[in-house]
Structure formats: structure tokens, C-alpha cells
Amino acid sequence: MTELGKVILGIGAVLVFAGVALIVAGRMGLPLGRLPGDIAYRGKHVSVFFPIGTSILLSILLSAVLYVIAHLRR
């Protein structure tokens, strides 16, 4: 059970770090969520948002960071 606790704490720390990074990025004026490719539909009674462009950008950045970390650990 202690290993599971460590994993959950690690995931929580990563989520906190990601949340702080997104808050800081929003205050710095980065257009996350308003990139080309992000789809927003606002109907009369419903609104739907698909952040496709933002997801692709974050995926590329996260892949590059994880690649560098994996390369440095060798």
C-alpha cells in the first residue's frame, strides 16, 4: 500500500505543477485555449469547446520534455 500512496502523491504533485503552470501562462497572456485549430461552438442552450490545437501543442512540448529527461537519465 505504501507504493500506491507514493504513486498517488506523485500524480498529485504533477497535477499541482501543471495547474500552477497553466495559471502562470494565462496571466502572462499566452493564448492557450485560443489557438488556431481550437473549436468552439456556442448554441442557444449549449456550448462545446474542443481545444485540438492547444492539445497538439502541449503534446509536442510534453513529448520533447520527456525525451530530454529520458535522454539525460541514460
PQR file of N, CA, C, O and H, with PARSE charges and radii, in Angstrom:
ATOM      1  N   MET A   1       0.807  -1.196   0.000 -0.4000 1.5000
ATOM      2  CA  MET A   1       0.000   0.000   0.000 -0.0000 2.0000
ATOM      3  C   MET A   1       0.851   1.262   0.000  0.5500 1.7000
ATOM      4  O   MET A   1       0.408   2.303  -0.485 -0.5500 1.4000
ATOM      5  N   THR A   2       2.063   1.187   0.534 -0.4000 1.5000
ATOM      6  CA  THR A   2       2.892   2.387   0.568 -0.0000 2.0000
ATOM      7  C   THR A   2       3.314   2.805  -0.834  0.5500 1.7000
ATOM      8  O   THR A   2       3.453   3.996  -1.112 -0.5500 1.4000
ATOM      9  H   THR A   2       2.423   0.341   0.928  0.4000 1.0000
ATOM     10  N   GLU A   3       3.520   1.828  -1.724 -0.4000 1.5000
ATOM     11  CA  GLU A   3       3.895   2.171  -3.103 -0.0000 2.0000
ATOM     12  C   GLU A   3       2.745   2.885  -3.805  0.5500 1.7000
ATOM     13  O   GLU A   3       2.970   3.845  -4.543 -0.5500 1.4000
ATOM     14  H   GLU A   3       3.407   0.860  -1.498  0.4000 1.0000
ATOM     15  N   LEU A   4       1.535   2.432  -3.583 -0.4000 1.5000
ATOM     16  CA  LEU A   4       0.372   3.078  -4.175 -0.0000 2.0000
ATOM     17  C   LEU A   4       0.235   4.502  -3.657  0.5500 1.7000
ATOM     18  O   LEU A   4      -0.094   5.413  -4.416 -0.5500 1.4000
ATOM     19  H   LEU A   4       1.352   1.653  -2.984  0.4000 1.0000
ATOM     20  N   GLY A   5       0.483   4.693  -2.378 -0.4000 1.5000
ATOM     21  CA  GLY A   5       0.435   6.031  -1.798 -0.0000 2.0000
ATOM     22  C   GLY A   5       1.455   6.954  -2.426  0.5500 1.7000
ATOM     23  O   GLY A   5       1.167   8.120  -2.696 -0.5500 1.4000
ATOM     24  H   GLY A   5       0.750   3.952  -1.761  0.4000 1.0000
ATOM     25  N   LYS A   6       2.649   6.430  -2.659 -0.4000 1.5000
ATOM     26  CA  LYS A   6       3.693   7.240  -3.302 -0.0000 2.0000
ATOM     27  C   LYS A   6       3.301   7.618  -4.724  0.5500 1.7000
ATOM     28  O   LYS A   6       3.537   8.746  -5.157 -0.5500 1.4000
ATOM     29  H   LYS A   6       2.883   5.482  -2.440  0.4000 1.0000
ATOM     30  N   VAL A   7       2.708   6.687  -5.445 -0.4000 1.5000
ATOM     31  CA  VAL A   7       2.277   6.956  -6.812 -0.0000 2.0000
ATOM     32  C   VAL A   7       1.194   8.032  -6.824  0.5500 1.7000
ATOM     33  O   VAL A   7       1.240   8.955  -7.637 -0.5500 1.4000
ATOM     34  H   VAL A   7       2.516   5.770  -5.094  0.4000 1.0000
ATOM     35  N   ILE A   8       0.227   7.913  -5.927 -0.4000 1.5000
ATOM     36  CA  ILE A   8      -0.853   8.906  -5.867 -0.0000 2.0000
ATOM     37  C   ILE A   8      -0.304  10.278  -5.492  0.5500 1.7000
ATOM     38  O   ILE A   8      -0.733  11.280  -6.063 -0.5500 1.4000
ATOM     39  H   ILE A   8       0.190   7.163  -5.267  0.4000 1.0000
ATOM     40  N   LEU A   9       0.628  10.349  -4.553 -0.4000 1.5000
ATOM     41  CA  LEU A   9       1.252  11.622  -4.207 -0.0000 2.0000
ATOM     42  C   LEU A   9       2.027  12.202  -5.383  0.5500 1.7000
ATOM     43  O   LEU A   9       2.002  13.413  -5.604 -0.5500 1.4000
ATOM     44  H   LEU A   9       0.977   9.535  -4.090  0.4000 1.0000
ATOM     45  N   GLY A  10       2.707  11.358  -6.133 -0.4000 1.5000
ATOM     46  CA  GLY A  10       3.445  11.821  -7.312 -0.0000 2.0000
ATOM     47  C   GLY A  10       2.520  12.379  -8.367  0.5500 1.7000
ATOM     48  O   GLY A  10       2.804  13.424  -8.952 -0.5500 1.4000
ATOM     49  H   GLY A  10       2.728  10.374  -5.954  0.4000 1.0000
ATOM     50  N   ILE A  11       1.416  11.698  -8.618 -0.4000 1.5000
ATOM     51  CA  ILE A  11       0.440  12.181  -9.593 -0.0000 2.0000
ATOM     52  C   ILE A  11      -0.147  13.507  -9.131  0.5500 1.7000
ATOM     53  O   ILE A  11      -0.343  14.419  -9.934 -0.5500 1.4000
ATOM     54  H   ILE A  11       1.185  10.849  -8.142  0.4000 1.0000
ATOM     55  N   GLY A  12      -0.426  13.612  -7.839 -0.4000 1.5000
ATOM     56  CA  GLY A  12      -0.958  14.862  -7.296 -0.0000 2.0000
ATOM     57  C   GLY A  12       0.021  16.011  -7.461  0.5500 1.7000
ATOM     58  O   GLY A  12      -0.375  17.125  -7.804 -0.5500 1.4000
ATOM     59  H   GLY A  12      -0.267  12.871  -7.186  0.4000 1.0000
ATOM     60  N   ALA A  13       1.307  15.743  -7.216 -0.4000 1.5000
ATOM     61  CA  ALA A  13       2.323  16.789  -7.368 -0.0000 2.0000
ATOM     62  C   ALA A  13       2.424  17.242  -8.822  0.5500 1.7000
ATOM     63  O   ALA A  13       2.580  18.433  -9.091 -0.5500 1.4000
ATOM     64  H   ALA A  13       1.629  14.838  -6.937  0.4000 1.0000
ATOM     65  N   VAL A  14       2.339  16.311  -9.745 -0.4000 1.5000
ATOM     66  CA  VAL A  14       2.389  16.659 -11.166 -0.0000 2.0000
ATOM     67  C   VAL A  14       1.177  17.506 -11.549  0.5500 1.7000
ATOM     68  O   VAL A  14       1.308  18.476 -12.296 -0.5500 1.4000
ATOM     69  H   VAL A  14       2.213  15.344  -9.526  0.4000 1.0000
ATOM     70  N   LEU A  15      -0.001  17.144 -11.039 -0.4000 1.5000
ATOM     71  CA  LEU A  15      -1.208  17.915 -11.339 -0.0000 2.0000
ATOM     72  C   LEU A  15      -1.134  19.324 -10.755  0.5500 1.7000
ATOM     73  O   LEU A  15      -1.566  20.283 -11.394 -0.5500 1.4000
ATOM     74  H   LEU A  15      -0.107  16.357 -10.431  0.4000 1.0000
ATOM     75  N   VAL A  16      -0.594  19.452  -9.551 -0.4000 1.5000
ATOM     76  CA  VAL A  16      -0.436  20.780  -8.951 -0.0000 2.0000
ATOM     77  C   VAL A  16       0.524  21.616  -9.787  0.5500 1.7000
ATOM     78  O   VAL A  16       0.253  22.785 -10.059 -0.5500 1.4000
ATOM     79  H   VAL A  16      -0.243  18.672  -9.032  0.4000 1.0000
ATOM     80  N   PHE A  17       1.642  21.025 -10.194 -0.4000 1.5000
ATOM     81  CA  PHE A  17       2.616  21.738 -11.024 -0.0000 2.0000
ATOM     82  C   PHE A  17       1.990  22.174 -12.349  0.5500 1.7000
ATOM     83  O   PHE A  17       2.205  23.300 -12.797 -0.5500 1.4000
ATOM     84  H   PHE A  17       1.863  20.075  -9.973  0.4000 1.0000
ATOM     85  N   ALA A  18       1.221  21.288 -12.973 -0.4000 1.5000
ATOM     86  CA  ALA A  18       0.577  21.618 -14.245 -0.0000 2.0000
ATOM     87  C   ALA A  18      -0.448  22.735 -14.052  0.5500 1.7000
ATOM     88  O   ALA A  18      -0.556  23.627 -14.893 -0.5500 1.4000
ATOM     89  H   ALA A  18       1.047  20.373 -12.609  0.4000 1.0000
ATOM     90  N   GLY A  19      -1.193  22.694 -12.962 -0.4000 1.5000
ATOM     91  CA  GLY A  19      -2.169  23.742 -12.690 -0.0000 2.0000
ATOM     92  C   GLY A  19      -1.521  25.095 -12.484  0.5500 1.7000
ATOM     93  O   GLY A  19      -1.994  26.102 -13.011 -0.5500 1.4000
ATOM     94  H   GLY A  19      -1.105  21.970 -12.278  0.4000 1.0000
ATOM     95  N   VAL A  20      -0.438  25.122 -11.719 -0.4000 1.5000
ATOM     96  CA  VAL A  20       0.282  26.382 -11.496 -0.0000 2.0000
ATOM     97  C   VAL A  20       0.856  26.903 -12.811  0.5500 1.7000
ATOM     98  O   VAL A  20       0.797  28.102 -13.085 -0.5500 1.4000
ATOM     99  H   VAL A  20      -0.054  24.304 -11.291  0.4000 1.0000
ATOM    100  N   ALA A  21       1.406  26.008 -13.618 -0.4000 1.5000
ATOM    101  CA  ALA A  21       1.970  26.421 -14.904 -0.0000 2.0000
ATOM    102  C   ALA A  21       0.893  27.013 -15.814  0.5500 1.7000
ATOM    103  O   ALA A  21       1.150  27.997 -16.509 -0.5500 1.4000
ATOM    104  H   ALA A  21       1.453  25.034 -13.395  0.4000 1.0000
ATOM    105  N   LEU A  22      -0.299  26.433 -15.820 -0.4000 1.5000
ATOM    106  CA  LEU A  22      -1.376  26.961 -16.651 -0.0000 2.0000
ATOM    107  C   LEU A  22      -1.874  28.316 -16.140  0.5500 1.7000
ATOM    108  O   LEU A  22      -2.205  29.195 -16.935 -0.5500 1.4000
ATOM    109  H   LEU A  22      -0.508  25.634 -15.256  0.4000 1.0000
ATOM    110  N   ILE A  23      -1.927  28.482 -14.830 -0.4000 1.5000
ATOM    111  CA  ILE A  23      -2.336  29.770 -14.264 -0.0000 2.0000
ATOM    112  C   ILE A  23      -1.324  30.849 -14.632  0.5500 1.7000
ATOM    113  O   ILE A  23      -1.697  31.951 -15.034 -0.5500 1.4000
ATOM    114  H   ILE A  23      -1.657  27.767 -14.184  0.4000 1.0000
ATOM    115  N   VAL A  24      -0.039  30.524 -14.490 -0.4000 1.5000
ATOM    116  CA  VAL A  24       1.012  31.491 -14.845 -0.0000 2.0000
ATOM    117  C   VAL A  24       0.975  31.801 -16.331  0.5500 1.7000
ATOM    118  O   VAL A  24       1.133  32.957 -16.724 -0.5500 1.4000
ATOM    119  H   VAL A  24       0.265  29.628 -14.163  0.4000 1.0000
ATOM    120  N   ALA A  25       0.769  30.786 -17.166 -0.4000 1.5000
ATOM    121  CA  ALA A  25       0.697  31.011 -18.617 -0.0000 2.0000
ATOM    122  C   ALA A  25      -0.482  31.899 -18.972  0.5500 1.7000
ATOM    123  O   ALA A  25      -0.374  32.739 -19.865 -0.5500 1.4000
ATOM    124  H   ALA A  25       0.641  29.846 -16.847  0.4000 1.0000
ATOM    125  N   GLY A  26      -1.608  31.726 -18.287 -0.4000 1.5000
ATOM    126  CA  GLY A  26      -2.772  32.560 -18.552 -0.0000 2.0000
ATOM    127  C   GLY A  26      -2.542  34.012 -18.150  0.5500 1.7000
ATOM    128  O   GLY A  26      -3.005  34.926 -18.833 -0.5500 1.4000
ATOM    129  H   GLY A  26      -1.695  31.044 -17.561  0.4000 1.0000
ATOM    130  N   ARG A  27      -1.841  34.226 -17.065 -0.4000 1.5000
ATOM    131  CA  ARG A  27      -1.578  35.596 -16.616 -0.0000 2.0000
ATOM    132  C   ARG A  27      -0.520  36.282 -17.463  0.5500 1.7000
ATOM    133  O   ARG A  27      -0.474  37.510 -17.523 -0.5500 1.4000
ATOM    134  H   ARG A  27      -1.465  33.484 -16.510  0.4000 1.0000
ATOM    135  N   MET A  28       0.336  35.497 -18.122 -0.4000 1.5000
ATOM    136  CA  MET A  28       1.362  36.077 -18.986 -0.0000 2.0000
ATOM    137  C   MET A  28       0.799  36.416 -20.361  0.5500 1.7000
ATOM    138  O   MET A  28       1.490  37.032 -21.172 -0.5500 1.4000
ATOM    139  H   MET A  28       0.299  34.499 -18.074  0.4000 1.0000
ATOM    140  N   GLY A  29      -0.427  36.032 -20.633 -0.4000 1.5000
ATOM    141  CA  GLY A  29      -1.061  36.373 -21.902 -0.0000 2.0000
ATOM    142  C   GLY A  29      -0.855  35.349 -22.998  0.5500 1.7000
ATOM    143  O   GLY A  29      -1.115  35.646 -24.164 -0.5500 1.4000
ATOM    144  H   GLY A  29      -0.989  35.532 -19.974  0.4000 1.0000
ATOM    145  N   LEU A  30      -0.394  34.142 -22.660 -0.4000 1.5000
ATOM    146  CA  LEU A  30      -0.255  33.101 -23.683 -0.0000 2.0000
ATOM    147  C   LEU A  30      -1.648  32.673 -24.137  0.5500 1.7000
ATOM    148  O   LEU A  30      -2.546  32.514 -23.310 -0.5500 1.4000
ATOM    149  H   LEU A  30      -0.183  33.901 -21.713  0.4000 1.0000
ATOM    150  N   PRO A  31      -1.835  32.486 -25.434 -0.5600 1.5000
ATOM    151  CA  PRO A  31      -3.185  32.223 -25.950  0.2800 2.0000
ATOM    152  C   PRO A  31      -3.608  30.761 -25.867  0.5500 1.7000
ATOM    153  O   PRO A  31      -4.254  30.267 -26.791 -0.5500 1.4000
ATOM    154  N   LEU A  32      -3.266  30.053 -24.795 -0.4000 1.5000
ATOM    155  CA  LEU A  32      -3.695  28.663 -24.678 -0.0000 2.0000
ATOM    156  C   LEU A  32      -5.216  28.625 -24.588  0.5500 1.7000
ATOM    157  O   LEU A  32      -5.820  29.330 -23.780 -0.5500 1.4000
ATOM    158  H   LEU A  32      -2.741  30.454 -24.045  0.4000 1.0000
ATOM    159  N   GLY A  33      -5.817  27.803 -25.419 -0.4000 1.5000
ATOM    160  CA  GLY A  33      -7.266  27.737 -25.492 -0.0000 2.0000
ATOM    161  C   GLY A  33      -7.849  28.632 -26.573  0.5500 1.7000
ATOM    162  O   GLY A  33      -9.050  28.582 -26.836 -0.5500 1.4000
ATOM    163  H   GLY A  33      -5.326  27.230 -26.075  0.4000 1.0000
ATOM    164  N   ARG A  34      -7.027  29.437 -27.192 -0.4000 1.5000
ATOM    165  CA  ARG A  34      -7.483  30.321 -28.278 -0.0000 2.0000
ATOM    166  C   ARG A  34      -6.575  30.191 -29.492  0.5500 1.7000
ATOM    167  O   ARG A  34      -6.448  31.132 -30.276 -0.5500 1.4000
ATOM    168  H   ARG A  34      -6.051  29.478 -26.978  0.4000 1.0000
ATOM    169  N   LEU A  35      -5.955  29.056 -29.652 -0.4000 1.5000
ATOM    170  CA  LEU A  35      -5.061  28.832 -30.775 -0.0000 2.0000
ATOM    171  C   LEU A  35      -5.847  28.467 -32.025  0.5500 1.7000
ATOM    172  O   LEU A  35      -6.990  28.021 -31.928 -0.5500 1.4000
ATOM    173  H   LEU A  35      -6.058  28.292 -29.016  0.4000 1.0000
ATOM    174  N   PRO A  36      -5.243  28.654 -33.210 -0.5600 1.5000
ATOM    175  CA  PRO A  36      -5.896  28.157 -34.423  0.2800 2.0000
ATOM    176  C   PRO A  36      -6.063  26.638 -34.320  0.5500 1.7000
ATOM    177  O   PRO A  36      -5.131  25.933 -33.934 -0.5500 1.4000
ATOM    178  N   GLY A  37      -7.208  26.156 -34.654 -0.4000 1.5000
ATOM    179  CA  GLY A  37      -7.486  24.728 -34.527 -0.0000 2.0000
ATOM    180  C   GLY A  37      -8.356  24.414 -33.330  0.5500 1.7000
ATOM    181  O   GLY A  37      -8.918  23.321 -33.257 -0.5500 1.4000
ATOM    182  H   GLY A  37      -7.966  26.729 -34.968  0.4000 1.0000
ATOM    183  N   ASP A  38      -8.487  25.334 -32.387 -0.4000 1.5000
ATOM    184  CA  ASP A  38      -9.400  25.146 -31.271 -0.0000 2.0000
ATOM    185  C   ASP A  38     -10.814  25.439 -31.759  0.5500 1.7000
ATOM    186  O   ASP A  38     -11.066  26.478 -32.370 -0.5500 1.4000
ATOM    187  H   ASP A  38      -8.030  26.222 -32.446  0.4000 1.0000
ATOM    188  N   ILE A  39     -11.712  24.535 -31.490 -0.4000 1.5000
ATOM    189  CA  ILE A  39     -13.074  24.651 -31.995 -0.0000 2.0000
ATOM    190  C   ILE A  39     -13.997  25.010 -30.840  0.5500 1.7000
ATOM    191  O   ILE A  39     -14.021  24.324 -29.818 -0.5500 1.4000
ATOM    192  H   ILE A  39     -11.507  23.691 -30.994  0.4000 1.0000
ATOM    193  N   ALA A  40     -14.753  26.081 -31.005 -0.4000 1.5000
ATOM    194  CA  ALA A  40     -15.734  26.494 -30.012 -0.0000 2.0000
ATOM    195  C   ALA A  40     -17.088  26.648 -30.689  0.5500 1.7000
ATOM    196  O   ALA A  40     -17.212  27.343 -31.698 -0.5500 1.4000
ATOM    197  H   ALA A  40     -14.734  26.639 -31.836  0.4000 1.0000
ATOM    198  N   TYR A  41     -18.093  26.002 -30.133 -0.4000 1.5000
ATOM    199  CA  TYR A  41     -19.451  26.115 -30.648 -0.0000 2.0000
ATOM    200  C   TYR A  41     -20.342  26.624 -29.522  0.5500 1.7000
ATOM    201  O   TYR A  41     -20.393  26.036 -28.441 -0.5500 1.4000
ATOM    202  H   TYR A  41     -17.993  25.438 -29.314  0.4000 1.0000
ATOM    203  N   ARG A  42     -21.026  27.698 -29.783 -0.4000 1.5000
ATOM    204  CA  ARG A  42     -21.957  28.257 -28.804 -0.0000 2.0000
ATOM    205  C   ARG A  42     -23.340  28.292 -29.443  0.5500 1.7000
ATOM    206  O   ARG A  42     -23.618  29.104 -30.326 -0.5500 1.4000
ATOM    207  H   ARG A  42     -20.984  28.175 -30.661  0.4000 1.0000
ATOM    208  N   GLY A  43     -24.187  27.403 -28.981 -0.4000 1.5000
ATOM    209  CA  GLY A  43     -25.564  27.369 -29.470 -0.0000 2.0000
ATOM    210  C   GLY A  43     -26.476  28.128 -28.527  0.5500 1.7000
ATOM    211  O   GLY A  43     -26.026  28.855 -27.642 -0.5500 1.4000
ATOM    212  H   GLY A  43     -23.962  26.744 -28.263  0.4000 1.0000
ATOM    213  N   LYS A  44     -27.732  27.946 -28.735 -0.4000 1.5000
ATOM    214  CA  LYS A  44     -28.714  28.640 -27.916 -0.0000 2.0000
ATOM    215  C   LYS A  44     -28.717  28.133 -26.472  0.5500 1.7000
ATOM    216  O   LYS A  44     -28.821  28.918 -25.530 -0.5500 1.4000
ATOM    217  H   LYS A  44     -28.097  27.355 -29.455  0.4000 1.0000
ATOM    218  N   HIS A  45     -28.602  26.821 -26.310 -0.4000 1.5000
ATOM    219  CA  HIS A  45     -28.673  26.227 -24.977 -0.0000 2.0000
ATOM    220  C   HIS A  45     -27.446  25.392 -24.624  0.5500 1.7000
ATOM    221  O   HIS A  45     -27.410  24.753 -23.573 -0.5500 1.4000
ATOM    222  H   HIS A  45     -28.517  26.183 -27.075  0.4000 1.0000
ATOM    223  N   VAL A  46     -26.464  25.397 -25.482 -0.4000 1.5000
ATOM    224  CA  VAL A  46     -25.297  24.549 -25.225 -0.0000 2.0000
ATOM    225  C   VAL A  46     -24.047  25.231 -25.778  0.5500 1.7000
ATOM    226  O   VAL A  46     -24.099  25.937 -26.786 -0.5500 1.4000
ATOM    227  H   VAL A  46     -26.493  25.917 -26.336  0.4000 1.0000
ATOM    228  N   SER A  47     -22.942  25.007 -25.107 -0.4000 1.5000
ATOM    229  CA  SER A  47     -21.661  25.447 -25.670 -0.0000 2.0000
ATOM    230  C   SER A  47     -20.665  24.307 -25.523  0.5500 1.7000
ATOM    231  O   SER A  47     -20.590  23.659 -24.479 -0.5500 1.4000
ATOM    232  H   SER A  47     -22.900  24.434 -24.289  0.4000 1.0000
ATOM    233  N   VAL A  48     -19.904  24.075 -26.582 -0.4000 1.5000
ATOM    234  CA  VAL A  48     -18.948  22.974 -26.644 -0.0000 2.0000
ATOM    235  C   VAL A  48     -17.606  23.537 -27.083  0.5500 1.7000
ATOM    236  O   VAL A  48     -17.539  24.369 -27.989 -0.5500 1.4000
ATOM    237  H   VAL A  48     -19.965  24.602 -27.430  0.4000 1.0000
ATOM    238  N   PHE A  49     -16.545  23.083 -26.443 -0.4000 1.5000
ATOM    239  CA  PHE A  49     -15.204  23.559 -26.757 -0.0000 2.0000
ATOM    240  C   PHE A  49     -14.275  22.374 -26.933  0.5500 1.7000
ATOM    241  O   PHE A  49     -14.167  21.533 -26.040 -0.5500 1.4000
ATOM    242  H   PHE A  49     -16.600  22.408 -25.708  0.4000 1.0000
ATOM    243  N   PHE A  50     -13.601  22.297 -28.078 -0.4000 1.5000
ATOM    244  CA  PHE A  50     -12.631  21.251 -28.374 -0.0000 2.0000
ATOM    245  C   PHE A  50     -11.269  21.905 -28.588  0.5500 1.7000
ATOM    246  O   PHE A  50     -11.032  22.470 -29.656 -0.5500 1.4000
ATOM    247  H   PHE A  50     -13.689  22.980 -28.803  0.4000 1.0000
ATOM    248  N   PRO A  51     -10.370  21.848 -27.610 -0.5600 1.5000
ATOM    249  CA  PRO A  51      -9.063  22.510 -27.746  0.2800 2.0000
ATOM    250  C   PRO A  51      -8.059  21.643 -28.516  0.5500 1.7000
ATOM    251  O   PRO A  51      -7.056  21.208 -27.950 -0.5500 1.4000
ATOM    252  N   ILE A  52      -8.322  21.394 -29.785 -0.4000 1.5000
ATOM    253  CA  ILE A  52      -7.484  20.494 -30.577 -0.0000 2.0000
ATOM    254  C   ILE A  52      -6.093  21.091 -30.791  0.5500 1.7000
ATOM    255  O   ILE A  52      -5.093  20.404 -30.587 -0.5500 1.4000
ATOM    256  H   ILE A  52      -9.137  21.747 -30.245  0.4000 1.0000
ATOM    257  N   GLY A  53      -6.016  22.340 -31.194 -0.4000 1.5000
ATOM    258  CA  GLY A  53      -4.715  22.983 -31.428 -0.0000 2.0000
ATOM    259  C   GLY A  53      -3.887  23.071 -30.156  0.5500 1.7000
ATOM    260  O   GLY A  53      -2.685  22.808 -30.182 -0.5500 1.4000
ATOM    261  H   GLY A  53      -6.828  22.899 -31.360  0.4000 1.0000
ATOM    262  N   THR A  54      -4.509  23.437 -29.052 -0.4000 1.5000
ATOM    263  CA  THR A  54      -3.806  23.516 -27.767 -0.0000 2.0000
ATOM    264  C   THR A  54      -3.336  22.141 -27.332  0.5500 1.7000
ATOM    265  O   THR A  54      -2.228  22.004 -26.812 -0.5500 1.4000
ATOM    266  H   THR A  54      -5.486  23.651 -29.031  0.4000 1.0000
ATOM    267  N   SER A  55      -4.156  21.122 -27.536 -0.4000 1.5000
ATOM    268  CA  SER A  55      -3.777  19.757 -27.161 -0.0000 2.0000
ATOM    269  C   SER A  55      -2.567  19.277 -27.955  0.5500 1.7000
ATOM    270  O   SER A  55      -1.668  18.643 -27.402 -0.5500 1.4000
ATOM    271  H   SER A  55      -5.055  21.234 -27.958  0.4000 1.0000
ATOM    272  N   ILE A  56      -2.545  19.577 -29.241 -0.4000 1.5000
ATOM    273  CA  ILE A  56      -1.410  19.168 -30.073 -0.0000 2.0000
ATOM    274  C   ILE A  56      -0.137  19.879 -29.622  0.5500 1.7000
ATOM    275  O   ILE A  56       0.916  19.253 -29.508 -0.5500 1.4000
ATOM    276  H   ILE A  56      -3.275  20.092 -29.690  0.4000 1.0000
ATOM    277  N   LEU A  57      -0.230  21.188 -29.365 -0.4000 1.5000
ATOM    278  CA  LEU A  57       0.934  21.940 -28.913 -0.0000 2.0000
ATOM    279  C   LEU A  57       1.457  21.418 -27.578  0.5500 1.7000
ATOM    280  O   LEU A  57       2.663  21.223 -27.428 -0.5500 1.4000
ATOM    281  H   LEU A  57      -1.085  21.696 -29.459  0.4000 1.0000
ATOM    282  N   LEU A  58       0.582  21.190 -26.614 -0.4000 1.5000
ATOM    283  CA  LEU A  58       1.004  20.677 -25.317 -0.0000 2.0000
ATOM    284  C   LEU A  58       1.572  19.264 -25.436  0.5500 1.7000
ATOM    285  O   LEU A  58       2.510  18.916 -24.717 -0.5500 1.4000
ATOM    286  H   LEU A  58      -0.398  21.348 -26.736  0.4000 1.0000
ATOM    287  N   SER A  59       1.026  18.455 -26.321 -0.4000 1.5000
ATOM    288  CA  SER A  59       1.543  17.106 -26.534 -0.0000 2.0000
ATOM    289  C   SER A  59       2.965  17.140 -27.087  0.5500 1.7000
ATOM    290  O   SER A  59       3.824  16.373 -26.649 -0.5500 1.4000
ATOM    291  H   SER A  59       0.265  18.737 -26.905  0.4000 1.0000
ATOM    292  N   ILE A  60       3.210  18.019 -28.037 -0.4000 1.5000
ATOM    293  CA  ILE A  60       4.557  18.145 -28.607 -0.0000 2.0000
ATOM    294  C   ILE A  60       5.538  18.621 -27.549  0.5500 1.7000
ATOM    295  O   ILE A  60       6.640  18.083 -27.437 -0.5500 1.4000
ATOM    296  H   ILE A  60       2.513  18.642 -28.392  0.4000 1.0000
ATOM    297  N   LEU A  61       5.148  19.628 -26.769 -0.4000 1.5000
ATOM    298  CA  LEU A  61       6.039  20.141 -25.725 -0.0000 2.0000
ATOM    299  C   LEU A  61       6.315  19.097 -24.660  0.5500 1.7000
ATOM    300  O   LEU A  61       7.462  18.936 -24.243 -0.5500 1.4000
ATOM    301  H   LEU A  61       4.254  20.065 -26.860  0.4000 1.0000
ATOM    302  N   LEU A  62       5.290  18.385 -24.210 -0.4000 1.5000
ATOM    303  CA  LEU A  62       5.475  17.355 -23.192 -0.0000 2.0000
ATOM    304  C   LEU A  62       6.331  16.209 -23.723  0.5500 1.7000
ATOM    305  O   LEU A  62       7.163  15.673 -22.990 -0.5500 1.4000
ATOM    306  H   LEU A  62       4.358  18.516 -24.549  0.4000 1.0000
ATOM    307  N   SER A  63       6.141  15.827 -24.974 -0.4000 1.5000
ATOM    308  CA  SER A  63       6.964  14.768 -25.568 -0.0000 2.0000
ATOM    309  C   SER A  63       8.429  15.179 -25.631  0.5500 1.7000
ATOM    310  O   SER A  63       9.317  14.372 -25.357 -0.5500 1.4000
ATOM    311  H   SER A  63       5.465  16.262 -25.569  0.4000 1.0000
ATOM    312  N   ALA A  64       8.679  16.434 -25.991 -0.4000 1.5000
ATOM    313  CA  ALA A  64      10.061  16.919 -26.054 -0.0000 2.0000
ATOM    314  C   ALA A  64      10.700  16.944 -24.669  0.5500 1.7000
ATOM    315  O   ALA A  64      11.858  16.555 -24.515 -0.5500 1.4000
ATOM    316  H   ALA A  64       7.957  17.089 -26.213  0.4000 1.0000
ATOM    317  N   VAL A  65       9.966  17.392 -23.674 -0.4000 1.5000
ATOM    318  CA  VAL A  65      10.498  17.442 -22.308 -0.0000 2.0000
ATOM    319  C   VAL A  65      10.788  16.034 -21.806  0.5500 1.7000
ATOM    320  O   VAL A  65      11.852  15.791 -21.236 -0.5500 1.4000
ATOM    321  H   VAL A  65       9.025  17.707 -23.799  0.4000 1.0000
ATOM    322  N   LEU A  66       9.866  15.110 -22.006 -0.4000 1.5000
ATOM    323  CA  LEU A  66      10.083  13.739 -21.552 -0.0000 2.0000
ATOM    324  C   LEU A  66      11.223  13.062 -22.309  0.5500 1.7000
ATOM    325  O   LEU A  66      11.946  12.249 -21.733 -0.5500 1.4000
ATOM    326  H   LEU A  66       9.002  15.308 -22.469  0.4000 1.0000
ATOM    327  N   TYR A  67      11.392  13.384 -23.587 -0.4000 1.5000
ATOM    328  CA  TYR A  67      12.512  12.845 -24.351 -0.0000 2.0000
ATOM    329  C   TYR A  67      13.836  13.332 -23.771  0.5500 1.7000
ATOM    330  O   TYR A  67      14.774  12.550 -23.613 -0.5500 1.4000
ATOM    331  H   TYR A  67      10.804  14.044 -24.055  0.4000 1.0000
ATOM    332  N   VAL A  68      13.911  14.610 -23.457 -0.4000 1.5000
ATOM    333  CA  VAL A  68      15.148  15.154 -22.883 -0.0000 2.0000
ATOM    334  C   VAL A  68      15.438  14.535 -21.524  0.5500 1.7000
ATOM    335  O   VAL A  68      16.585  14.197 -21.229 -0.5500 1.4000
ATOM    336  H   VAL A  68      13.150  15.245 -23.584  0.4000 1.0000
ATOM    337  N   ILE A  69      14.408  14.383 -20.692 -0.4000 1.5000
ATOM    338  CA  ILE A  69      14.592  13.762 -19.381 -0.0000 2.0000
ATOM    339  C   ILE A  69      15.061  12.331 -19.524  0.5500 1.7000
ATOM    340  O   ILE A  69      15.978  11.916 -18.815 -0.5500 1.4000
ATOM    341  H   ILE A  69      13.477  14.658 -20.932  0.4000 1.0000
ATOM    342  N   ALA A  70      14.456  11.555 -20.427 -0.4000 1.5000
ATOM    343  CA  ALA A  70      14.861  10.180 -20.647 -0.0000 2.0000
ATOM    344  C   ALA A  70      16.286  10.102 -21.187  0.5500 1.7000
ATOM    345  O   ALA A  70      17.040   9.197 -20.828 -0.5500 1.4000
ATOM    346  H   ALA A  70      13.711  11.891 -21.003  0.4000 1.0000
ATOM    347  N   HIS A  71      16.654  11.046 -22.045 -0.4000 1.5000
ATOM    348  CA  HIS A  71      17.993  11.049 -22.606 -0.0000 2.0000
ATOM    349  C   HIS A  71      19.047  11.381 -21.537  0.5500 1.7000
ATOM    350  O   HIS A  71      20.146  10.827 -21.552 -0.5500 1.4000
ATOM    351  H   HIS A  71      16.042  11.782 -22.336  0.4000 1.0000
ATOM    352  N   LEU A  72      18.712  12.269 -20.629 -0.4000 1.5000
ATOM    353  CA  LEU A  72      19.654  12.646 -19.579 -0.0000 2.0000
ATOM    354  C   LEU A  72      19.798  11.562 -18.507  0.5500 1.7000
ATOM    355  O   LEU A  72      20.828  11.498 -17.836 -0.5500 1.4000
ATOM    356  H   LEU A  72      17.819  12.720 -20.616  0.4000 1.0000
ATOM    357  N   ARG A  73      18.796  10.722 -18.339 -0.4000 1.5000
ATOM    358  CA  ARG A  73      18.854   9.670 -17.318 -0.0000 2.0000
ATOM    359  C   ARG A  73      19.698   8.484 -17.749  0.5500 1.7000
ATOM    360  O   ARG A  73      20.018   7.628 -16.923 -0.5500 1.4000
ATOM    361  H   ARG A  73      17.959  10.774 -18.884  0.4000 1.0000
ATOM    362  N   ARG A  74      20.063   8.412 -19.013 -0.4000 1.5000
ATOM    363  CA  ARG A  74      20.861   7.265 -19.501 -0.0000 2.0000
ATOM    364  C   ARG A  74      22.282   7.378 -19.090  0.5500 1.7000
ATOM    365  O   ARG A  74      23.090   6.506 -19.413 -0.5500 1.4000
ATOM    366  H   ARG A  74      19.803   9.106 -19.683  0.4000 1.0000
TER
END
